[in-house]
């Protein structure tokens, strides 16, 4: 499993229930009402929609902040991995150099005969 997947999953997982409950709000049901009550019902539904929209905006803002912190953590991990990769590359180059010198020293007596 990729190293970035677990922190991203841990950041999003606590909010899945909230997202689902916000995505499927229970609005006021229409019933057989008179015209006068329909205006009141319509106003109540508009109020519920506005509340749901503002709640969704707050959740989106919170998720954006968490995504920003996750991306920052991923960038930091990538920079650490890059430093380690460069260090490993330097060690590999040094090992190649040492092994080349050792091979030359080992073959020198063979060719001096």
C-alpha positions as CSV (number, residue, x, y, z in Angstrom):
1,X,0.0,0.0,0.0
2,X,1.3,3.4,-0.9
3,X,2.8,5.5,2.0
4,X,0.6,8.5,1.2
5,X,-2.6,6.5,1.2
6,X,-2.9,5.9,5.0
7,X,-2.6,9.5,6.1
8,X,-5.1,10.6,3.4
9,X,-7.5,7.9,4.4
10,X,-7.1,8.8,8.1
11,X,-7.9,12.4,7.3
12,X,-11.0,11.7,5.3
13,X,-12.5,8.7,7.1
14,X,-13.9,10.6,10.2
15,X,-15.9,12.8,7.9
16,X,-17.5,10.2,5.7
17,X,-20.6,9.9,7.8
18,X,-21.0,13.7,7.9
19,X,-20.6,13.9,4.1
20,X,-23.2,11.2,3.6
21,X,-25.7,12.7,6.0
22,X,-25.2,16.2,4.4
23,X,-25.6,14.8,0.9
24,X,-28.9,13.2,1.7
25,X,-30.7,15.7,4.0
26,X,-34.3,15.0,5.0
27,X,-36.3,17.9,3.9
28,X,-39.8,18.8,4.8
29,X,-42.2,16.5,2.9
30,X,-45.0,17.9,0.9
31,X,-48.4,17.0,2.0
32,X,-51.8,17.7,0.7
33,X,-52.2,21.2,1.9
34,X,-54.0,24.3,1.0
35,X,-52.5,27.1,-1.0
36,X,-51.9,29.2,2.1
37,X,-50.0,26.4,3.7
38,X,-48.0,25.8,0.5
39,X,-46.4,29.2,0.8
40,X,-45.4,28.4,4.4
41,X,-44.1,25.0,3.3
42,X,-42.1,26.6,0.5
43,X,-40.5,29.1,2.9
44,X,-39.7,26.2,5.3
45,X,-38.1,24.2,2.5
46,X,-36.0,27.2,1.3
47,X,-34.8,27.8,4.9
48,X,-33.8,24.1,5.1
49,X,-32.0,24.3,1.8
50,X,-30.1,27.4,2.9
51,X,-29.1,25.7,6.1
52,X,-27.9,22.6,4.2
53,X,-25.9,24.8,1.8
54,X,-24.2,26.7,4.6
55,X,-23.5,23.4,6.4
56,X,-22.0,21.9,3.2
57,X,-19.9,25.0,2.7
58,X,-18.5,24.6,6.2
59,X,-17.7,20.9,5.6
60,X,-16.0,21.7,2.2
61,X,-13.9,24.3,4.0
62,X,-12.9,21.9,6.7
63,X,-12.0,19.2,4.1
64,X,-10.0,21.7,2.1
65,X,-8.0,22.6,5.2
66,X,-7.3,18.9,5.9
67,X,-6.4,18.3,2.3
68,X,-4.0,21.2,2.5
69,X,-2.3,19.7,5.6
70,X,-2.2,16.3,3.9
71,X,-0.5,17.7,0.8
72,X,2.0,19.6,3.0
73,X,2.8,16.3,4.8
74,X,3.2,14.5,1.5
75,X,5.5,17.2,0.2
76,X,7.6,17.0,3.4
77,X,7.8,13.2,3.0
78,X,8.8,13.5,-0.7
79,X,11.6,15.9,0.2
80,X,12.9,13.5,2.9
81,X,12.7,10.7,0.5
82,X,14.6,12.7,-2.1
83,X,17.4,13.5,0.4
84,X,17.6,9.8,1.3
85,X,17.7,8.8,-2.4
86,X,20.6,11.3,-3.1
87,X,22.5,9.9,-0.1
88,X,22.0,6.3,-1.3
89,X,23.2,7.4,-4.8
90,X,26.4,8.9,-3.3
91,X,27.0,5.7,-1.3
92,X,26.5,3.6,-4.5
93,X,28.9,5.8,-6.5
94,X,31.5,5.5,-3.7
95,X,31.0,1.7,-3.6
96,X,31.5,1.5,-7.3
97,X,34.7,3.5,-7.0
98,X,36.1,1.4,-4.2
99,X,35.2,-1.8,-6.0
100,X,36.9,-0.6,-9.2
101,X,40.1,0.2,-7.2
102,X,39.9,-3.2,-5.5
103,X,39.5,-4.9,-8.9
104,X,42.5,-3.1,-10.3
105,X,44.7,-3.9,-7.3
106,X,43.7,-7.5,-7.5
107,X,44.4,-7.8,-11.2
108,X,47.7,-5.9,-11.1
109,X,49.8,-8.9,-10.0
110,X,48.3,-11.0,-12.7
111,X,49.3,-8.6,-15.5
112,X,52.8,-7.9,-14.1
113,X,54.0,-11.5,-14.7
